[in-house]
Amino acid sequence: MKFDAAFEAAIAGADAVSFVAALASRWPRRESFSFAHYTPRRGLAERLPPIDPPRRLFAMNADELLDLAAGDGGALMAKIVGPLVDGRKIQARLKLHFHEAGAIARHGVLKLVPPPSGQVVAFCSSVRLAAGTYRRFPLVDFRVGAPPAEDRAANARALELLCKALQTIEAPPGALLRSGNSFHYYGCEALTLSAWRRTMYRFLLLEPLVDVRYIAHRLPSSRAVLRLTDVTAKPHVPRVVATVRRTGFALHL
């Protein structure tokens, strides 16, 4: 797909569903994108006692961390790590719905993959080529906090930082979407599995900007997922706020 000025103009300010439809309109029509449904779960900060500010969690010493679980290290780790699930079980649990790019461009995502009550529609990294082989889009959830939407200057600074971070690790051209509390990255190149893994590993170098826990969950299953729609627990519809190329970027505030 050609990531050019016309495509950037088409997706500027688009919500996540419209962004995926625009991407599909530029994609070979017989190749298929994948989607899933899931129920958003409580994040790490919601599983622990209130911490002010929340990011102080990542600068605590051992005694401060143990105080969060009344000195019980095992209970603390159970809350922090959560259940360890084999990557193959993750794949089996998350049912994918494949739809050809041509159909997505014609009918839209939500007509093909309507959201069940209480769940969100998610875009998945897997792309099925016409020949039956697979590629993967790099998808990443950032951890850096999004400034208030009305503070354009602060948002511009945050997005410039993220765009330069993506360029530093040579991430494929793509889009940044404001997800509510933070940002999502959609790479617009479909990579082989080995190239996808190398790209996801490079994202780990961007801590504290990225959600390393998100990447740790995605790598074992060889699949990344980002929500497209809202639900009570996640009331903000992701929207394109920047596009980034290898040698430049544009903000869409």
C-alpha positions as a Markdown table, in Angstrom:
| # | Residue | x | y | z |
|---|---|---|---|---|
| 1 | Met | 0.0 | 0.0 | 0.0 |
| 2 | Lys | 1.2 | 3.5 | -0.9 |
| 3 | Phe | 1.3 | 5.6 | 2.3 |
| 4 | Asp | 1.1 | 9.0 | 0.6 |
| 5 | Ala | -0.3 | 12.5 | 1.2 |
| 6 | Ala | -3.7 | 11.5 | -0.2 |
| 7 | Phe | -4.1 | 8.6 | 2.2 |
| 8 | Glu | -3.0 | 10.8 | 5.1 |
| 9 | Ala | -5.6 | 13.4 | 4.2 |
| 10 | Ala | -8.3 | 10.7 | 3.9 |
| 11 | Ile | -7.7 | 9.5 | 7.5 |
| 12 | Ala | -6.9 | 12.8 | 9.2 |
| 13 | Gly | -9.2 | 12.9 | 12.3 |
| 14 | Ala | -11.0 | 9.7 | 11.3 |
| 15 | Asp | -12.4 | 7.4 | 14.0 |
| 16 | Ala | -10.8 | 4.0 | 14.2 |
| 17 | Val | -13.6 | 2.2 | 12.3 |
| 18 | Ser | -13.3 | 4.8 | 9.4 |
| 19 | Phe | -9.6 | 4.5 | 9.5 |
| 20 | Val | -9.6 | 0.8 | 9.0 |
| 21 | Ala | -12.2 | 1.2 | 6.1 |
| 22 | Ala | -9.9 | 3.7 | 4.5 |
| 23 | Leu | -6.9 | 1.3 | 4.9 |
| 24 | Ala | -9.0 | -1.5 | 3.3 |
| 25 | Ser | -9.9 | 0.7 | 0.3 |
| 26 | Arg | -6.1 | 1.0 | -0.4 |
| 27 | Trp | -5.5 | -2.7 | 0.1 |
| 28 | Pro | -5.7 | -5.5 | -2.5 |
| 29 | Arg | -9.4 | -6.3 | -2.4 |
| 30 | Arg | -9.0 | -10.1 | -2.2 |
| 31 | Glu | -6.7 | -10.0 | 0.9 |
| 32 | Ser | -8.5 | -10.2 | 4.3 |
| 33 | Phe | -8.2 | -8.2 | 7.5 |
| 34 | Ser | -9.1 | -9.8 | 10.8 |
| 35 | Phe | -11.3 | -8.7 | 13.6 |
| 36 | Ala | -12.4 | -10.0 | 17.0 |
| 37 | His | -14.8 | -9.2 | 19.9 |
| 38 | Tyr | -13.7 | -9.0 | 23.5 |
| 39 | Thr | -14.7 | -7.6 | 26.9 |
| 40 | Pro | -12.3 | -5.0 | 28.2 |
| 41 | Arg | -10.7 | -6.1 | 31.5 |
| 42 | Arg | -9.4 | -4.1 | 34.4 |
| 43 | Gly | -6.0 | -2.7 | 33.8 |
| 44 | Leu | -3.0 | -3.1 | 36.2 |
| 45 | Ala | -3.8 | 0.2 | 38.0 |
| 46 | Glu | -7.4 | -0.9 | 38.6 |
| 47 | Arg | -6.2 | -4.2 | 40.2 |
| 48 | Leu | -4.1 | -2.5 | 42.8 |
| 49 | Pro | -4.9 | 0.0 | 45.6 |
| 50 | Pro | -5.1 | 3.7 | 44.4 |
| 51 | Ile | -1.7 | 5.2 | 43.7 |
| 52 | Asp | -1.3 | 8.9 | 43.2 |
| 53 | Pro | 0.0 | 9.6 | 40.7 |
| 54 | Pro | -0.6 | 6.2 | 39.0 |
| 55 | Arg | 2.8 | 6.1 | 37.3 |
| 56 | Arg | 4.6 | 6.3 | 40.7 |
| 57 | Leu | 4.0 | 2.5 | 40.7 |
| 58 | Phe | 6.9 | 2.1 | 38.2 |
| 59 | Ala | 9.3 | 3.9 | 40.5 |
| 60 | Met | 8.5 | 2.2 | 43.8 |
| 61 | Asn | 11.1 | 0.2 | 45.8 |
| 62 | Ala | 10.4 | -3.3 | 47.1 |
| 63 | Asp | 9.0 | -2.2 | 50.5 |
| 64 | Glu | 6.6 | 0.3 | 48.8 |
| 65 | Leu | 5.4 | -2.4 | 46.5 |
| 66 | Leu | 4.9 | -4.9 | 49.3 |
| 67 | Asp | 2.8 | -2.3 | 51.2 |
| 68 | Leu | 0.3 | -2.6 | 48.3 |
| 69 | Ala | -0.5 | -6.2 | 49.3 |
| 70 | Ala | 0.0 | -6.0 | 53.1 |
| 71 | Gly | 3.5 | -7.5 | 52.8 |
| 72 | Asp | 2.3 | -10.6 | 50.8 |
| 73 | Gly | 4.7 | -10.8 | 47.8 |
| 74 | Gly | 2.8 | -13.7 | 46.3 |
| 75 | Ala | -0.5 | -11.9 | 46.4 |
| 76 | Leu | 1.2 | -8.8 | 44.9 |
| 77 | Met | 2.6 | -10.7 | 42.0 |
| 78 | Ala | -0.7 | -12.4 | 41.3 |
| 79 | Lys | -2.3 | -9.0 | 40.9 |
| 80 | Ile | 0.6 | -7.6 | 38.8 |
| 81 | Val | 1.2 | -10.5 | 36.5 |
| 82 | Gly | -2.3 | -11.9 | 36.3 |
| 83 | Pro | -2.9 | -15.4 | 34.8 |
| 84 | Leu | -0.2 | -16.7 | 32.6 |
| 85 | Val | -1.8 | -18.1 | 29.5 |
| 86 | Asp | -0.1 | -20.2 | 26.8 |
| 87 | Gly | 0.0 | -18.3 | 23.5 |
| 88 | Arg | -1.8 | -21.1 | 21.7 |
| 89 | Lys | -4.7 | -20.9 | 24.2 |
| 90 | Ile | -4.9 | -17.1 | 23.6 |
| 91 | Gln | -5.2 | -17.8 | 19.9 |
| 92 | Ala | -7.9 | -20.3 | 20.5 |
| 93 | Arg | -9.8 | -18.1 | 22.9 |
| 94 | Leu | -9.9 | -15.0 | 20.6 |
| 95 | Lys | -12.0 | -16.0 | 17.6 |
| 96 | Leu | -10.9 | -14.1 | 14.5 |
| 97 | His | -13.4 | -12.9 | 11.8 |
| 98 | Phe | -11.7 | -12.5 | 8.4 |
| 99 | His | -13.2 | -10.2 | 5.8 |
| 100 | Glu | -11.8 | -9.2 | 2.4 |
| 101 | Ala | -10.6 | -5.7 | 2.1 |
| 102 | Gly | -13.0 | -5.1 | -0.8 |
| 103 | Ala | -16.0 | -6.0 | 1.3 |
| 104 | Ile | -14.7 | -3.8 | 4.2 |
| 105 | Ala | -14.3 | -0.8 | 1.9 |
| 106 | Arg | -17.8 | -1.3 | 0.4 |
| 107 | His | -19.8 | -2.2 | 3.5 |
| 108 | Gly | -17.8 | -0.9 | 6.5 |
| 109 | Val | -16.5 | -2.7 | 9.5 |
| 110 | Leu | -19.5 | -2.6 | 11.8 |
| 111 | Lys | -21.9 | -4.1 | 9.2 |
| 112 | Leu | -19.6 | -7.1 | 8.8 |
| 113 | Val | -18.5 | -7.4 | 12.5 |
| 114 | Pro | -21.3 | -5.8 | 14.6 |
| 115 | Pro | -20.3 | -5.4 | 18.3 |
| 116 | Pro | -22.2 | -7.7 | 20.8 |
| 117 | Ser | -23.6 | -6.1 | 23.9 |
| 118 | Gly | -20.9 | -5.2 | 26.4 |
| 119 | Gln | -18.0 | -6.0 | 24.0 |
| 120 | Val | -15.9 | -4.0 | 21.7 |
| 121 | Val | -14.9 | -4.7 | 18.1 |
| 122 | Ala | -11.1 | -5.0 | 17.8 |
| 123 | Phe | -8.8 | -4.9 | 14.8 |
| 124 | Cys | -6.3 | -7.7 | 14.8 |
| 125 | Ser | -2.8 | -7.8 | 13.3 |
| 126 | Ser | -3.3 | -10.9 | 11.1 |
| 127 | Val | -3.7 | -10.3 | 7.4 |
| 128 | Arg | -4.6 | -13.3 | 5.1 |
| 129 | Leu | -3.2 | -12.9 | 1.6 |
| 130 | Ala | -5.0 | -14.2 | -1.5 |
| 131 | Ala | -2.6 | -17.1 | -1.7 |
| 132 | Gly | -3.6 | -18.3 | 1.8 |
| 133 | Thr | -0.4 | -17.2 | 3.6 |
| 134 | Tyr | -0.4 | -14.6 | 6.4 |
| 135 | Arg | 1.2 | -11.3 | 7.3 |
| 136 | Arg | 0.8 | -9.1 | 10.4 |
| 137 | Phe | 0.4 | -5.4 | 11.0 |
| 138 | Pro | 2.4 | -4.0 | 13.9 |
| 139 | Leu | 0.0 | -2.7 | 16.5 |
| 140 | Val | 1.0 | -1.1 | 19.8 |
| 141 | Asp | -0.7 | 0.4 | 22.9 |
| 142 | Phe | 1.2 | 3.3 | 24.3 |
| 143 | Arg | 1.3 | 4.0 | 28.1 |
| 144 | Val | 2.3 | 7.7 | 28.0 |
| 145 | Gly | -0.7 | 9.8 | 29.2 |
| 146 | Ala | -2.7 | 11.8 | 26.7 |
| 147 | Pro | -3.0 | 15.5 | 27.7 |
| 148 | Pro | -6.6 | 17.0 | 28.0 |
| 149 | Ala | -8.1 | 17.0 | 24.5 |
| 150 | Glu | -8.6 | 20.8 | 24.6 |
| 151 | Asp | -4.9 | 21.5 | 25.3 |
| 152 | Arg | -3.7 | 21.4 | 21.7 |
| 153 | Ala | -0.1 | 22.6 | 22.5 |
| 154 | Ala | 0.4 | 19.7 | 25.0 |
| 155 | Asn | -1.1 | 17.2 | 22.6 |
| 156 | Ala | 1.2 | 18.5 | 19.8 |
| 157 | Arg | 4.3 | 18.0 | 22.1 |
| 158 | Ala | 3.2 | 14.5 | 23.1 |
| 159 | Leu | 2.5 | 13.4 | 19.5 |
| 160 | Glu | 5.8 | 14.9 | 18.2 |
| 161 | Leu | 7.6 | 12.8 | 20.9 |
| 162 | Leu | 5.8 | 9.6 | 19.9 |
| 163 | Cys | 6.3 | 10.2 | 16.2 |
| 164 | Lys | 10.1 | 10.7 | 16.7 |
| 165 | Ala | 10.1 | 7.6 | 18.9 |
| 166 | Leu | 8.6 | 5.6 | 16.1 |
| 167 | Gln | 11.1 | 6.9 | 13.6 |
| 168 | Thr | 14.0 | 6.2 | 16.0 |
| 169 | Ile | 13.1 | 2.4 | 16.0 |
| 170 | Glu | 12.3 | 2.5 | 12.2 |
| 171 | Ala | 8.7 | 1.5 | 12.7 |
| 172 | Pro | 6.7 | 1.2 | 9.5 |
| 173 | Pro | 4.6 | 4.2 | 8.4 |
| 174 | Gly | 1.4 | 4.4 | 10.2 |
| 175 | Ala | -1.2 | 6.3 | 12.3 |
| 176 | Leu | -1.4 | 7.3 | 15.9 |
| 177 | Leu | -4.9 | 7.3 | 17.4 |
| 178 | Arg | -5.9 | 8.9 | 20.6 |
| 179 | Ser | -7.6 | 6.1 | 22.7 |
| 180 | Gly | -8.8 | 8.1 | 25.6 |
| 181 | Asn | -6.1 | 8.0 | 28.3 |
| 182 | Ser | -3.3 | 7.3 | 25.9 |
| 183 | Phe | -2.5 | 6.5 | 22.2 |
| 184 | His | -2.6 | 3.5 | 19.8 |
| 185 | Tyr | -0.2 | 2.9 | 16.9 |
| 186 | Tyr | -1.3 | 1.2 | 13.7 |
| 187 | Gly | 1.6 | 0.3 | 11.4 |
| 188 | Cys | 0.3 | 0.2 | 7.8 |
| 189 | Glu | 2.7 | -2.4 | 6.4 |
| 190 | Ala | 1.9 | -6.1 | 6.7 |
| 191 | Leu | 5.1 | -7.9 | 7.8 |
| 192 | Thr | 6.2 | -11.5 | 7.8 |
| 193 | Leu | 6.1 | -13.2 | 11.3 |
| 194 | Ser | 9.8 | -12.8 | 11.8 |
| 195 | Ala | 9.8 | -9.1 | 10.8 |
| 196 | Trp | 6.7 | -8.5 | 12.9 |
| 197 | Arg | 8.4 | -10.0 | 16.0 |
| 198 | Arg | 11.6 | -8.0 | 15.4 |
| 199 | Thr | 9.5 | -4.8 | 15.2 |
| 200 | Met | 7.5 | -5.7 | 18.4 |
| 201 | Tyr | 10.8 | -6.4 | 20.2 |
| 202 | Arg | 12.1 | -3.0 | 19.1 |
| 203 | Phe | 9.1 | -1.3 | 20.7 |
| 204 | Leu | 10.2 | -2.6 | 24.1 |
| 205 | Leu | 13.1 | -0.1 | 23.8 |
| 206 | Leu | 10.6 | 2.7 | 24.0 |
| 207 | Glu | 9.7 | 2.1 | 27.6 |
| 208 | Pro | 8.4 | 4.2 | 29.5 |
| 209 | Leu | 6.4 | 5.4 | 26.4 |
| 210 | Val | 4.9 | 2.0 | 25.5 |
| 211 | Asp | 2.9 | -0.5 | 27.5 |
| 212 | Val | 5.4 | -3.2 | 27.8 |
| 213 | Arg | 2.8 | -5.5 | 29.4 |
| 214 | Tyr | 0.7 | -5.2 | 26.2 |
| 215 | Ile | 3.7 | -6.3 | 24.1 |
| 216 | Ala | 4.5 | -9.2 | 26.5 |
| 217 | His | 1.0 | -10.5 | 26.1 |
| 218 | Arg | 1.0 | -10.1 | 22.3 |
| 219 | Leu | 4.3 | -11.8 | 21.5 |
| 220 | Pro | 3.5 | -15.3 | 22.7 |
| 221 | Ser | 0.3 | -15.4 | 20.6 |
| 222 | Ser | 2.0 | -13.8 | 17.6 |
| 223 | Arg | -1.1 | -11.6 | 17.4 |
| 224 | Ala | -1.8 | -8.0 | 18.4 |
| 225 | Val | -5.3 | -6.5 | 19.0 |
| 226 | Leu | -6.5 | -2.9 | 19.4 |
| 227 | Arg | -10.1 | -1.9 | 20.0 |
| 228 | Leu | -12.0 | 0.1 | 17.4 |
| 229 | Thr | -15.2 | 0.8 | 19.3 |
| 230 | Asp | -16.3 | 2.1 | 22.7 |
| 231 | Val | -18.0 | 0.4 | 25.6 |
| 232 | Thr | -18.9 | 1.6 | 29.1 |
| 233 | Ala | -15.5 | 0.6 | 30.5 |
| 234 | Lys | -13.8 | 2.3 | 27.5 |
| 235 | Pro | -16.0 | 5.2 | 26.6 |
| 236 | His | -13.6 | 7.0 | 24.2 |
| 237 | Val | -13.7 | 6.1 | 20.5 |
| 238 | Pro | -10.1 | 6.0 | 19.2 |
| 239 | Arg | -9.5 | 8.7 | 16.6 |
| 240 | Val | -6.5 | 9.5 | 14.2 |
| 241 | Val | -4.5 | 12.4 | 15.6 |
| 242 | Ala | -1.2 | 11.9 | 13.8 |
| 243 | Thr | 0.4 | 10.1 | 10.8 |
| 244 | Val | 4.0 | 9.2 | 10.8 |
| 245 | Arg | 6.4 | 8.3 | 8.0 |
| 246 | Arg | 10.0 | 7.3 | 8.1 |
| 247 | Thr | 11.2 | 10.8 | 7.4 |
| 248 | Gly | 8.3 | 13.0 | 8.6 |
| 249 | Phe | 5.0 | 13.2 | 10.3 |
| 250 | Ala | 1.8 | 15.2 | 10.4 |
| 251 | Leu | -0.5 | 16.1 | 13.3 |
| 252 | His | -4.3 | 16.0 | 12.9 |
| 253 | Leu | -5.6 | 17.8 | 16.0 |
